Amino acid sequence: MKKKYMLMGVAAALITTTIIGGSLAAIQVNGEDVRQDINTRSLNIELTGSGAVEGNLYLENAMPGGVIDKDIKIENTADTPLYARVTIRKYWGDYGADSSELTKDYSKDTDKISLEVNGEWLEDENARDGGETSVYYYRNPIEPGTEPVDILKSLKIEADLDNSYADKGIGLEVEVDAVQTYAAEDAMLSEWGIGADIDENGTIIAIEE
């Protein structure tokens, strides 16, 4: 599932956000299903938040030094608790004549784009990719039927941009996937390639690759 949002302001121009929802079948560990009774459609997560609909969203005052409120949330629509992972990619780019596609400009500093992420997400610092990619794990299982969980609250465009950033667009991609809580440590190792330290309350307290 992909959803695109575009935010256009006076100076910062265009921001394109692509959101990818995910679903998983029963987790494979050592070639065997951990749990046979979970089918593909039962592990589902949805992204919600302000403007979380198909199409475009235009905001004013998207200028250098400004903060853009953009609350993106994750909701467990499955019938079982899930652990969630989110991958966020940010970049500068140039957009075409129809303003619907953004071509990356690798020469621009992605650190000039600051993201405010909910503090309940644990960042995998080993997964950082030159300032463009960040990976986070929600510390606690997300129960079905509960309130959506904040991922991204806002983004800030640094004030000290030079003229080379004029008319540039900002691309923001958010990808979310999940694993079941049953045999969670094995599932995370198999699906995500991480070793997770989970306490007796089900909280992820540390991760390692």
C-alpha positions in Angstrom: 0.0 0.0 0.0 1.4 3.4 -1.0 0.1 6.8 -0.1 1.6 10.1 -1.3 1.4 13.5 0.3 2.7 16.7 -1.1 3.3 19.8 1.1 4.1 23.0 -0.7 5.2 26.2 0.8 6.7 29.5 -0.2 10.4 28.6 -0.1 10.8 25.0 0.8 8.6 24.1 -2.2 7.5 20.5 -2.4 7.6 17.7 0.0 6.6 14.3 -1.2 5.8 11.5 1.3 5.4 7.9 0.3 3.9 5.6 3.0 4.1 1.9 2.5 1.9 -0.3 4.7 2.9 -3.9 5.3 1.6 -7.3 6.2 3.3 -10.6 7.0 2.5 -14.2 6.9 3.4 -16.6 9.7 7.0 -16.1 10.6 9.5 -18.6 9.3 12.1 -19.8 11.8 14.5 -22.6 10.9 12.3 -23.5 8.0 9.2 -24.0 10.1 6.2 -21.9 10.8 6.3 -20.5 14.3 2.5 -20.5 14.3 0.4 -22.1 11.7 -2.9 -20.5 12.5 -1.9 -17.0 11.5 -2.6 -16.2 7.8 -1.3 -13.5 5.6 -4.2 -11.1 6.1 -4.2 -11.4 9.9 -0.9 -9.5 10.4 -1.9 -6.1 9.3 -0.9 -2.6 10.2 -2.2 0.7 8.9 -0.7 4.2 8.8 -2.9 7.0 9.9 -2.6 10.7 10.8 -3.3 14.2 9.6 -3.9 14.0 5.9 -3.4 10.3 5.8 -5.5 9.8 2.7 -4.8 9.2 -1.0 -3.8 12.4 -2.9 -2.1 15.6 -2.1 -2.0 17.9 0.9 -0.7 21.5 0.7 0.6 23.4 3.7 1.7 27.0 3.9 4.8 28.3 5.6 7.1 25.4 4.6 10.1 27.6 4.8 13.7 27.3 6.0 13.7 27.4 9.8 10.1 26.3 9.9 8.5 23.3 11.6 5.9 21.3 9.7 3.5 19.4 11.9 2.9 16.0 10.3 1.6 13.4 12.7 2.0 10.0 11.2 0.7 7.1 13.2 0.6 3.3 13.1 -2.5 1.3 14.0 -2.7 -2.5 14.6 -5.7 -3.7 12.6 -4.8 -7.4 13.1 -6.3 -9.8 15.6 -3.1 -10.3 17.5 -0.4 -8.1 19.2 2.5 -7.0 17.0 5.9 -5.6 17.3 6.5 -2.9 14.7 9.5 -1.5 12.8 9.6 1.7 10.8 12.2 2.8 8.2 12.3 6.5 7.4 14.2 7.9 4.4 14.6 11.6 3.9 16.3 13.4 1.0 16.5 16.5 -1.1 15.5 16.4 -4.7 14.3 18.1 -7.9 10.8 17.6 -9.2 9.5 17.4 -12.7 7.1 19.6 -14.6 4.0 17.9 -13.1 5.4 18.2 -9.5 4.5 14.6 -8.8 7.9 12.9 -8.9 11.0 13.9 -7.0 14.5 13.0 -8.3 17.1 12.7 -5.5 19.9 15.2 -5.3 22.7 13.4 -3.5 24.8 16.5 -3.2 22.5 18.1 -0.6 22.8 17.6 3.2 20.0 15.4 4.6 21.0 16.6 8.1 19.3 19.9 7.2 16.0 18.0 7.5 15.3 17.2 11.2 12.6 14.7 12.2 10.7 14.6 15.5 10.0 10.9 16.2 8.0 9.6 19.1 10.3 8.7 22.0 8.8 5.3 22.4 10.6 4.2 19.3 14.1 2.7 19.8 16.5 3.7 17.0 18.9 1.2 15.5 22.0 3.4 15.3 23.8 0.7 13.2 21.3 1.1 10.5 22.0 4.8 9.8 22.8 5.4 6.2 24.7 8.6 5.7 21.9 10.6 7.3 19.3 9.5 4.8 17.9 6.3 6.4 16.8 5.7 10.0 15.3 2.5 11.4 13.2 2.4 14.6 11.5 -0.3 16.6 8.5 0.3 18.8 9.5 -0.8 22.3 6.2 -2.4 23.3 3.7 -4.7 21.5 0.9 -2.9 19.8 -2.3 -4.4 20.9 -5.2 -4.8 18.4 -8.0 -2.3 18.8 -5.9 0.2 20.7 -5.3 3.9 19.8 -2.9 4.5 16.9 0.8 5.0 18.0 2.7 8.1 16.9 5.6 7.6 14.6 6.5 11.0 13.2 5.2 14.2 14.8 6.9 16.9 12.7 9.8 17.8 10.5 12.0 20.9 10.6 13.9 22.5 7.8 17.1 24.1 9.1 17.3 27.8 8.8 20.9 28.0 7.5 20.2 26.9 4.0 22.1 28.6 1.2 20.8 29.5 -2.3 21.7 26.1 -3.7 18.6 24.7 -1.8 16.2 27.2 -3.5 13.3 25.4 -5.2 14.5 22.0 -3.9 11.9 19.4 -2.7 12.1 17.2 0.3 11.3 13.5 0.0 10.1 11.6 3.0 9.5 7.8 2.8 8.0 5.9 5.7 7.9 2.1 5.5 6.4 0.0 8.3 6.3 -3.8 8.9 5.6 -6.0 11.8 6.1 -9.4 13.5 3.9 -11.3 15.8 4.7 -11.4 19.6 4.6 -15.2 19.7 8.3 -16.3 19.7 9.1 -12.7 19.1 12.9 -12.9 19.5 13.1 -15.7 16.9 10.8 -13.8 14.6 12.8 -10.6 14.8 16.0 -12.5 14.1 14.5 -14.3 11.2 12.6 -11.4 9.6 14.7 -8.4 10.6 18.1 -9.8 11.3 18.4 -8.3 14.8 18.9 -9.8 18.2 16.4 -8.2 20.6 16.6 -8.1 24.4 13.0 -8.3 25.6 12.1 -8.0 29.3 9.4 -9.9 31.2 6.9 -7.1 30.4 7.4 -7.6 26.7 9.4 -4.3 26.3 12.3 -4.2 23.9 15.2 -2.8 26.0 18.1 -3.3 23.5 18.8 -4.5 20.0 21.9 -5.6 18.2 22.7 -6.8 14.7 
